């Protein structure tokens, strides 16, 4: 299977990516990182929180549905 990309048209970007990247960029800018390690830490914390929030929302909606 050939997965090489030769043209921009071959790249499929989901519509919600713009919002995700904008939120992440704002998180980085707010923190004013001084080095790449800080950027990695901030990025990890940002996306880990997103995952936690998503899991919490899923759990809460299951509770509501089962009530």
N, C-alpha and C positions, 0 to 999 in steps of 0.2 A: 504494500500500500504506500503510495507516494504522498507524503504530507507536506512537501515543501511548498512555500508560498512564493509566487513570482510576481503577483500583482496585488495592489491594495484591495481590489474588488473581491479577492479570495478570503479576506478577513471579515468574519461576521462578528459584529459587536452588538450585544444585547442592548436594547434601549435604556435600561436602568443603569447601565455602566456610567453614564455621564453624571448622574446624581451621586453614585457611590464614590467616584473619583473626586467630585467636588467636595463632599463631606470629608474625605480623607485628606485632601489638600488643605482644607481649613484647619483640621486638627494639627497638621504638621506646622502650618504657619503660626497658629496660636501659641504653640510650644517653643518656637524659635530655637530649634535644635542647633547645637554647635558642631556636631560631627555626625558621621554616618551611623555610628552605634546608637546615637539618640534617635535618629530617624527610624532605625529598625525597631527600637524599643517602643516608640510612639505608635508606629504602624501596628506592631503586634498587639499592644494594648487596645488600640482603636478597633481592630477587627475582632479581637477576642470578646470585647464588649458587645459588638454587633451580633456575634454568635450567641452569647449568653442572653441578650435581649430577645433574639429570635426564638430560642428554646423556651424562655419564660413565657413569651406570647403564645407559643404552641401549647404549652402546658396549661395556661390559663384558659385557652379556648376549649381544650379538652374538658376541663372542670366545668365550664359553663354548659357545654353540650350534654354532659352526663348528669347535670343537676335536674 
